[in-house]
Amino acid sequence: MKYKKTILVLSLIISLVIVLLLLNYVNEKEKIEESQKAQYLSMQEGAASMFGLEIKDEDDEGYFIMSATKETEIILDRWKAVSDAFPSIEYPTEELGEEDWVGVVDVYLRNQFQMQEETKKVIKELDLEDASVSGIDYYISYQSQPSEHATLFRELLEEHYLK
């Protein structure tokens, strides 16, 4: 009899521990999902700012529904022209086809080093070492009135490299 009570108590304790572990797992999983969602929403806001996107609404899961604006099209046209002139700089064709704006930002950021390297080559080829110019990345992404340095670089890119 004592043996059965001991087994019953141990079974209850083990069951309770398992239930508590499962509840903790579910709670932690929810926290991680909330954190990931907040991070993704922040990345969406960054994409909207960076590429002049319009945030139209939210979908059923609370993520932003964004659409391209005229400003977005101008930025993407410059990026495409740069990518055509400098094939080492990737253009986000697939991401744009899926309207994955966070993916577009990811492609842009992955290209930063290559944009800097191509900028160095342009500066060297056009003998601009002493000039104060902006880079290819700035040429692609500027949205408002560009600085004098960006304007100079844009003019040189368009004159010597872009179609």
C-alpha positions in Angstrom: 0.0 0.0 0.0 2.8 2.4 0.9 4.5 1.5 -2.3 1.4 2.4 -4.4 1.1 5.8 -2.6 4.7 6.6 -3.3 4.3 5.8 -7.0 1.1 7.8 -7.1 2.8 10.9 -5.5 5.8 10.5 -7.8 3.5 10.2 -10.8 1.7 13.4 -9.8 4.9 15.3 -9.2 6.3 14.2 -12.6 3.0 15.1 -14.3 3.0 18.5 -12.6 6.6 19.1 -13.6 5.8 18.2 -17.2 2.8 20.5 -17.3 4.9 23.4 -15.9 7.6 22.8 -18.4 5.1 22.8 -21.2 3.5 26.0 -20.0 6.9 27.6 -19.7 7.8 26.4 -23.3 4.5 27.9 -24.7 5.1 31.1 -22.8 8.7 31.5 -24.0 7.6 30.6 -27.6 5.0 33.4 -27.5 7.5 35.9 -26.3 10.0 34.9 -29.0 7.2 35.2 -31.7 6.2 38.6 -30.3 9.8 39.8 -30.4 10.3 38.5 -33.9 7.2 40.3 -35.1 8.3 43.5 -33.5 11.7 43.2 -35.1 10.1 42.5 -38.5 7.7 45.5 -38.2 10.7 47.6 -37.4 12.5 46.3 -40.5 9.3 47.1 -42.5 9.3 50.7 -41.2 13.0 51.0 -42.1 12.2 49.7 -45.6 9.4 52.2 -46.0 11.7 55.1 -44.9 14.6 53.9 -47.0 12.7 53.4 -50.2 9.9 55.9 -49.9 7.2 53.3 -49.6 3.7 54.0 -48.6 2.3 52.0 -45.7 -1.3 51.4 -46.7 -2.7 49.2 -44.1 -2.0 46.1 -41.9 -2.7 42.5 -42.9 -4.6 40.0 -40.7 -1.4 39.2 -38.8 -0.6 42.9 -38.1 2.2 43.3 -40.6 2.3 46.4 -42.8 0.9 46.3 -46.4 3.2 48.6 -48.3 3.3 49.9 -51.9 5.8 51.6 -54.1 5.5 55.3 -54.7 7.0 57.5 -57.5 9.9 58.1 -55.2 10.4 54.3 -54.8 10.3 53.8 -58.6 13.0 56.5 -59.0 15.3 54.8 -56.4 14.7 51.4 -58.0 15.5 52.8 -61.5 18.8 54.3 -60.3 19.6 50.9 -58.6 18.8 49.0 -61.8 21.0 51.4 -63.9 23.8 51.0 -61.4 23.4 47.2 -61.4 23.5 47.2 -65.2 26.7 49.3 -65.3 28.3 47.4 -62.4 27.2 43.7 -62.6 28.9 43.0 -59.3 26.1 45.0 -57.6 23.0 42.8 -57.3 19.6 44.1 -58.1 16.7 42.6 -56.1 14.6 41.3 -59.0 13.2 38.3 -57.1 12.4 40.3 -53.9 10.6 43.0 -55.9 8.6 40.3 -57.8 7.4 39.1 -54.4 7.0 42.6 -53.0 9.3 41.6 -50.2 10.5 45.0 -49.1 12.4 43.7 -46.2 14.2 41.4 -48.6 15.0 44.4 -50.9 16.6 46.2 -47.9 18.6 43.0 -47.2 19.9 42.9 -50.8 20.8 46.6 -50.5 22.7 46.0 -47.3 24.5 42.9 -48.6 25.7 45.1 -51.5 27.1 47.8 -49.4 30.7 46.5 -49.5 30.5 46.0 -53.3 29.1 49.5 -53.8 32.0 51.0 -51.8 34.5 49.0 -53.8 32.9 50.1 -57.1 32.9 53.7 -55.8 36.6 53.4 -55.1 37.2 52.2 -58.7 35.2 55.0 -60.2 37.1 57.6 -58.1 40.4 56.1 -59.2 39.4 55.7 -62.9 38.1 59.3 -63.1 41.0 60.7 -61.1 38.8 62.0 -58.3 41.0 61.1 -55.4 41.1 64.8 -54.3 37.5 65.5 -54.9 34.8 65.2 -52.3 32.2 62.9 -53.8 29.5 60.6 -52.5 29.3 56.9 -53.3 27.1 54.7 -55.4 25.0 53.7 -52.4 24.1 57.3 -51.8 23.4 57.8 -55.5 20.9 54.9 -55.4 19.2 55.9 -52.1 19.0 59.6 -51.9 15.4 60.9 -51.8 15.3 64.6 -51.4 17.7 67.3 -52.6 21.1 65.7 -53.0 24.2 67.3 -51.7 26.7 69.0 -54.0 28.9 66.0 -53.6 26.1 63.6 -54.6 25.2 65.7 -57.6 28.8 65.7 -58.8 29.0 61.9 -58.4 25.6 61.4 -60.1 26.7 63.5 -63.1 30.0 61.6 -63.4 28.2 58.2 -63.1 25.6 59.2 -65.7 28.3 60.6 -68.1 30.7 57.8 -67.8 28.9 54.6 -66.7 25.2 54.7 -66.8 23.1 54.3 -69.9 
